[in-house]
Amino acid sequence: MRGLLFREFMAFAEERFGTDVASRLKPPAEAERAWNPIAAYSHQGLLDLAGRLGELTGSQGADLLQAYGARLFHRLALLYPGFLVGARSALPFIAGFQAAIHDEIQKLHPDSEVPHICCTSRGTDRLELVYRSPRRLGDLAEGLLRGCADHFGERIVIDRVDVAEPVGQTVRFTLTRA
């Protein structure tokens, strides 16, 4: 997981809960450490940050990861607008995500461990997506989907079913344009 995602999580925490809370997220031994945006870090660090933020704020880690994912989509769209060139609607963009984004990330960073996303179209207003990753970041994926719908200004209902244990490892999302 790239350091950029950790930096963006810290920015999310500061925006949502303030500088005081964000400054207490990292253990004292790591307080001065900044994440190199292109360096690879363990995904567990992000799960730990979300858990710690939940402890500090009384929020659920899953809810925080979903909210962070929605914000992250908007940030990535600003930082990497080339990935959205020609995209006019959320469902077709999501349907092509694995080939357009994850495959490109792996070309740039061969050591990246991106989740596998398989999409099945069910008409112009419905899409089924299966997210698979041993990193158990289904909540983050759900947030990214919500952020994508918001980015395109579309109302999309997202139904989620965790289809395997542990929760968040294999998730089936059904997206329906409302």
C-alpha positions in Angstrom: 0.0 0.0 0.0 1.5 3.3 -1.1 2.4 6.0 1.4 0.1 8.4 -0.4 -2.9 6.5 1.1 -1.5 7.0 4.6 -0.9 10.7 4.0 -4.4 11.1 2.7 -5.8 9.2 5.7 -4.1 11.7 8.0 -5.5 14.6 6.0 -8.9 13.0 6.3 -8.6 12.6 10.0 -7.5 16.3 10.4 -10.3 17.6 8.2 -13.0 15.6 9.9 -11.8 15.6 13.5 -9.3 18.4 13.8 -5.5 18.8 14.2 -5.5 17.6 17.9 -7.1 14.3 17.1 -5.0 13.7 14.0 -1.8 14.5 15.9 -2.7 11.7 18.4 -3.2 9.0 15.8 0.4 7.8 15.5 2.2 6.3 18.5 4.8 8.7 20.0 7.7 6.7 18.5 6.2 7.3 15.0 4.9 10.8 15.5 7.6 12.4 13.4 7.6 9.9 10.6 6.1 11.0 7.3 5.1 8.5 4.7 6.9 8.6 1.5 4.0 8.8 -1.0 5.5 6.3 -3.4 7.0 3.9 -0.9 5.2 0.7 0.0 3.9 0.0 3.5 1.9 -2.7 5.1 -1.9 -2.4 4.8 -2.1 -3.3 8.5 -0.8 0.2 9.3 -3.9 1.7 7.7 -6.2 -0.6 9.5 -4.4 0.3 12.7 -4.8 4.0 12.0 -8.5 3.6 11.4 -8.9 1.6 14.6 -7.0 4.2 16.6 -9.1 7.0 15.1 -12.2 5.1 16.0 -10.9 4.8 19.6 -10.2 8.5 19.8 -13.5 9.6 18.3 -16.0 6.9 19.3 -16.5 6.0 15.7 -16.5 2.6 14.1 -13.4 1.7 12.1 -15.5 0.4 9.2 -17.5 3.7 9.0 -14.2 5.7 9.1 -12.7 3.6 6.2 -15.9 4.1 4.2 -15.9 7.9 4.7 -12.1 8.0 4.0 -12.7 6.0 0.8 -15.3 8.5 -0.4 -12.9 11.4 0.2 -10.0 9.4 -1.3 -11.8 9.0 -4.6 -12.1 12.8 -4.9 -8.5 13.3 -4.0 -7.2 10.8 -6.5 -9.4 12.3 -9.2 -7.7 15.7 -8.5 -4.2 14.2 -8.3 -4.5 11.8 -11.3 -7.1 13.3 -13.6 -5.7 11.3 -16.6 -7.4 8.2 -15.2 -10.8 9.9 -15.7 -10.3 11.2 -19.2 -13.3 10.2 -21.3 -15.3 8.9 -18.3 -18.8 10.3 -18.2 -20.6 8.1 -15.8 -19.8 6.1 -12.7 -20.9 2.6 -13.7 -18.9 2.3 -16.9 -15.9 3.8 -15.1 -16.2 1.3 -12.3 -16.7 -1.6 -14.8 -13.4 -0.7 -16.5 -11.5 0.0 -13.3 -9.4 -3.2 -13.1 -8.0 -2.8 -16.5 -7.7 1.0 -16.6 -6.3 1.6 -13.1 -5.1 -1.5 -11.3 -3.3 -2.9 -14.3 -1.6 0.5 -14.8 -0.6 0.7 -11.2 1.1 -2.7 -11.4 3.0 -1.6 -14.5 4.3 1.5 -12.6 4.9 -0.4 -9.3 5.4 -4.1 -10.0 5.6 -4.8 -6.2 2.0 -3.4 -5.7 -0.6 -5.8 -4.4 -3.8 -4.4 -5.8 -7.1 -6.0 -5.1 -8.8 -8.0 -7.8 -12.1 -6.5 -9.1 -14.4 -8.5 -11.4 -17.4 -6.7 -12.8 -20.5 -8.1 -14.5 -22.9 -5.6 -16.2 -26.6 -6.2 -15.6 -27.9 -3.6 -18.0 -27.1 0.2 -18.3 -28.3 0.9 -14.7 -26.9 -2.0 -12.8 -23.5 -3.4 -12.1 -22.3 -6.3 -10.0 -18.7 -6.1 -8.7 -16.7 -8.6 -6.7 -13.8 -7.3 -4.7 -11.2 -9.8 -3.6 -8.2 -8.9 -1.5 -6.4 -10.7 1.4 -6.0 -7.2 3.0 -9.7 -7.0 4.0 -10.3 -3.5 2.8 -13.9 -4.0 1.6 -14.9 -0.9 3.7 -12.4 1.2 1.8 -13.6 -0.2 -1.5 -17.2 0.7 -0.6 -16.2 4.2 0.3 -14.4 4.6 -3.1 -17.5 3.4 -4.9 -19.6 6.0 -3.0 -17.0 8.7 -3.8 -17.1 7.7 -7.5 -20.9 8.0 -7.6 -20.6 11.4 -5.9 -17.9 12.5 -8.3 -20.1 11.9 -11.3 -23.1 13.4 -9.5 -25.1 10.2 -9.7 -27.4 8.6 -7.2 -26.3 5.0 -7.0 -27.6 2.5 -4.5 -24.9 0.2 -3.3 -25.8 -3.2 -1.8 -23.0 -5.1 -0.1 -22.7 -8.7 0.8 -19.5 -10.1 2.4 -19.3 -13.5 0.8 -16.3 -15.0 2.7 -14.6 -14.8 6.0 -12.8 -12.8 7.2 -15.2 -9.8 6.6 -13.9 -7.4 3.9 -11.8 -10.0 2.1 -14.3 -11.0 -0.6 -17.2 -8.6 -1.1 -20.0 -8.6 -3.7 -21.3 -5.1 -4.4 -24.5 -4.5 -6.5 -24.7 -1.0 -7.8 -28.0 0.2 -9.1 -28.6 3.7 -10.6 -31.5 5.2 -8.7 
